[in-house]
Amino acid sequence: MKKDGGKRMKLKYQLFCIDFDGTIAYDAYPNVGELIPGSKETMLKIKELGGKIAIWTCRTDKWAEDAKDFLDKNGIPYDKFNKPFDEHVNLYGGDNSRKVFADVYIDDRCILWNGEAVDWYKLQNFIFTYEEWKVGDTIECMEDCWGNFKKGERFEIAKLNIDADFISFGPIGGAGYYD
């Protein structure tokens, strides 16, 4: 579990529509370019924090399959590929539209990047926020650690001392491990 000065990362938005060429991988169409630094890590963090990702690209047929293979081979998560999110399909009665509805559209052709590769580290400032931890908040173990804690286990913050960079946590509803 990571301590981050008494703050935890949260998503500002939930639904992300992300382009492929020039956004996740450097533009080398019809080939697939190299992975753009920060894209995989940011997309993993979006998923970890409960966001949904639709890859929306002009690629079709074999070239779309090349992009999917690249994403899968590199462990880059996505929920949909050139398809809208299920909640919108159900709401609007089909998925025939070329329009995908999302909270955020990430594309190298937007005014912010103007055709240059997306700077994912700069982008993180727009999509993530930090919230102060409080005693009683629950945190989830993101990886097996110290032989005591297993990925997915949830704990309650029992004591918090930001100045000493110290967090005591324990079972939900119980005392802290380091009382």
C-alpha positions in Angstrom: 0.0 0.0 0.0 1.3 3.4 -0.9 1.2 6.4 1.3 1.0 9.6 -0.6 1.2 12.3 2.1 -2.3 11.6 3.4 -3.9 11.9 0.0 -5.5 9.3 -2.3 -5.9 9.6 -6.0 -9.4 9.7 -7.5 -10.9 10.1 -11.0 -12.6 13.3 -11.9 -14.5 11.4 -14.7 -15.7 7.9 -15.3 -16.1 7.3 -19.1 -13.0 7.8 -21.3 -13.0 7.7 -25.1 -9.4 7.3 -26.2 -7.9 7.4 -29.7 -5.1 5.0 -30.7 -2.7 6.4 -33.3 -0.8 9.4 -31.9 -2.5 8.9 -28.6 -1.6 5.5 -27.1 1.0 4.6 -29.7 3.1 7.0 -31.9 1.4 7.5 -35.2 2.9 5.1 -37.8 -0.3 4.2 -39.6 -0.9 1.7 -41.2 1.7 0.2 -39.0 1.6 0.4 -35.2 4.1 2.8 -33.6 5.9 2.5 -30.3 4.0 3.0 -27.0 3.8 6.6 -25.9 5.3 7.1 -22.5 2.7 7.3 -19.7 -0.2 6.0 -21.8 -0.2 2.4 -20.3 0.3 3.6 -16.7 -2.4 6.2 -17.0 -4.9 3.8 -18.5 -4.1 1.2 -15.9 -4.7 3.8 -13.2 -8.0 4.8 -14.8 -9.2 1.2 -14.7 -7.9 0.7 -11.1 -9.9 3.7 -10.0 -13.1 2.4 -11.6 -13.1 4.2 -14.9 -14.2 2.7 -18.2 -12.3 3.0 -21.5 -13.5 2.9 -25.0 -10.8 2.8 -27.7 -12.2 4.9 -30.6 -10.1 4.8 -33.8 -10.5 5.2 -37.5 -8.8 1.9 -37.9 -10.9 -0.9 -39.3 -10.5 -4.5 -40.4 -6.9 -5.8 -40.3 -5.6 -2.5 -39.0 -8.1 -2.5 -36.1 -7.0 -6.0 -35.2 -3.3 -4.8 -35.3 -4.2 -2.1 -32.7 -6.2 -4.6 -30.5 -3.2 -7.0 -30.6 -0.9 -4.2 -29.6 -3.1 -3.3 -26.7 -3.5 -6.8 -25.5 0.2 -7.7 -25.9 1.2 -4.6 -23.9 -1.4 -5.2 -21.1 -3.3 -2.0 -21.9 -6.8 -2.2 -20.6 -10.0 -1.2 -22.4 -13.7 -2.1 -22.2 -14.8 -1.4 -25.7 -13.1 -1.1 -29.1 -14.9 1.1 -31.7 -18.1 0.4 -29.8 -20.1 2.6 -27.4 -20.4 1.8 -23.7 -23.2 -0.6 -22.8 -25.1 1.9 -20.7 -25.5 4.2 -23.8 -26.4 1.3 -26.1 -29.2 0.4 -23.7 -30.3 4.1 -23.2 -30.4 4.9 -26.9 -31.5 1.5 -28.3 -28.5 0.3 -30.3 -24.9 0.7 -31.2 -25.1 1.7 -34.9 -24.0 5.3 -34.2 -20.5 6.3 -35.0 -20.8 8.7 -32.0 -19.5 7.5 -28.7 -20.6 9.2 -25.5 -18.0 9.8 -22.9 -17.0 12.2 -20.1 -13.5 12.7 -21.6 -12.2 12.4 -25.2 -8.4 11.9 -25.4 -7.1 12.4 -29.0 -3.9 13.8 -30.5 -6.1 15.9 -32.8 -7.7 17.9 -30.1 -6.8 21.5 -29.6 -4.6 20.8 -26.6 -2.2 18.5 -28.6 -2.9 19.8 -32.1 -1.6 16.7 -33.9 1.4 16.2 -31.7 1.6 12.9 -29.6 -0.4 13.1 -26.4 1.6 14.0 -23.3 0.1 11.6 -20.8 2.0 13.1 -17.8 0.5 16.5 -18.5 -2.9 14.9 -19.1 -3.0 13.2 -15.7 -3.4 16.7 -14.2 -6.8 17.0 -16.0 -8.2 13.6 -15.1 -7.0 12.7 -11.6 -7.6 14.5 -8.4 -6.5 13.9 -4.8 -8.6 13.6 -1.8 -7.4 13.9 1.8 -7.5 10.6 3.8 -9.4 10.7 7.1 -9.6 8.3 10.0 -12.4 5.8 9.2 -11.8 5.8 5.5 -11.2 2.5 3.9 -8.3 1.7 1.6 -7.7 -1.3 -0.6 -4.5 -3.3 -0.8 -3.3 -2.9 -4.4 -0.7 -5.7 -4.2 0.4 -8.5 -2.0 2.9 -7.1 0.5 4.8 -8.0 3.7 3.3 -11.5 3.7 0.4 -10.1 5.7 -1.8 -8.2 3.2 -3.4 -9.6 0.1 -4.4 -7.8 -3.0 -8.0 -6.7 -2.8 -8.3 -6.7 1.0 -9.9 -3.6 2.4 -8.8 -1.9 5.6 -9.9 1.0 7.7 -7.6 3.9 8.6 -7.4 3.9 12.4 -4.7 6.6 12.9 -3.3 9.2 10.6 -0.2 11.4 11.2 0.6 13.3 8.0 3.6 15.1 9.5 5.3 11.8 10.4 4.0 10.2 7.1 2.4 7.5 9.2 -0.9 5.6 8.7 -2.2 2.9 11.0 -4.8 0.7 9.5 -6.7 -2.5 10.5 -9.7 -4.6 9.8 -12.8 -2.6 9.0 -14.5 -1.8 12.3 -11.4 -3.0 14.3 -8.3 -1.5 15.9 -5.2 -0.5 13.9 -2.3 -2.9 13.4 0.2 -0.4 14.7 -1.6 1.0 17.8 
